[in-house]
Amino acid sequence: MNRDLGPFREDMVYEGDALDLLPQVPDGIVDLIVTDPPFAIDFKAQRLNYNRTGSHVLEGYREIPGEEYGEFTRRWITEAARVLSPEGSMYIFSGWNRLRDILEGVDEAGLTTINHIIWKYQFGVFTKKKYVTSHYHILFVVRDPKHYTFNKIEHYPEDVWVINREYWKGRKKTPTKLPSELVKKILDYSSNPGDLVLDPFLGSGTVAAVARDGGRHFLGFEVVPEYCAFARESLSRKPGRR
Ligand SMILES: C[S@@+](CC[C@H](N)C(=O)[O-])C[C@H]1O[C@@H](n2cnc3c(N)ncnc32)[C@H](O)[C@@H]1O
């Protein structure tokens, strides 16, 4: 299908601030958005928890100052809602800390929440006086609750997903990389081959790579140059060798 992507081309990763790039995307052209936006917490302090060999972790992750997070969230979700096709849907990842901002952004943008999925992953961190955080929230939201893609590939598609994080032995990784299995599940349920999938906070490029491997088109934005380079390099490799 020939879509007009404005200044962008299909199947490309663009370096820049999502708040500058999203407004340049034409209305209603994106079938599915899958995104894990930046956090508003001191992520660096936790970095070593994600990968015990810190030298394998790519530097430069951009987080948002806490006091700006509400406004930042409202702005990108409003733009995301605008670029979604009438039957489009979006999956937004969020930790519990700032979930409130995401929920408010979704409501203000006029989107409808279909499911609130819990992603349970393994997390081997020792705590003394609190529980170990080992889940993430994934909001499944749509523009039109009467018309959206949902390929019912399981008989009982439950809203708690147990999927382990990936360990990449000896190779550089980004601290927040989503497991491909998780992204594939979302794409299988909520898109079809040929659809356009957008991730405005692309990080290491998982959403783009899984979309491409599944015969979808993709568009990715990422503000940190090293992450962009990492995503492009990963996309240049054959499936299964990332
Ligand atoms: C949680 S990570 C995404 C991880 C990604 N899903 C993966 O699998 O690697 C969020 C990403 O958003 C990027 N980012 C932060 N602020 C941004 C902005 N204003 N525009 C575009 N990207 C941004 C960060 O550098 C980081 O790579």
The ligand as an ORCA input file, in Angstrom:
! r2SCAN-3c Opt
* xyz 0 1
  C      12.369      2.551     27.678
  S      13.396      2.915     26.337
  C      12.756      1.999     24.983
  C      13.349      0.611     24.897
  C      12.937     -0.128     23.633
  N      11.534     -0.524     23.661
  C      13.833     -1.364     23.408
  O      13.299     -2.487     23.286
  O      15.042     -1.189     23.363
  C      12.923      4.576     25.938
  C      13.761      5.214     24.862
  O      13.252      6.529     24.583
  C      14.361      7.373     24.282
  N      13.893      8.749     24.427
  C      13.820      9.498     25.566
  N      13.283     10.702     25.301
  C      12.994     10.720     23.966
  C      12.412     11.678     23.099
  N      12.006     12.877     23.552
  N      12.273     11.361     21.797
  C      12.672     10.154     21.311
  N      13.239      9.203     22.087
  C      13.395      9.472     23.405
  C      15.437      6.920     25.266
  O      16.727      7.305     24.862
  C      15.236      5.394     25.246
  O      16.052      4.795     24.279
*
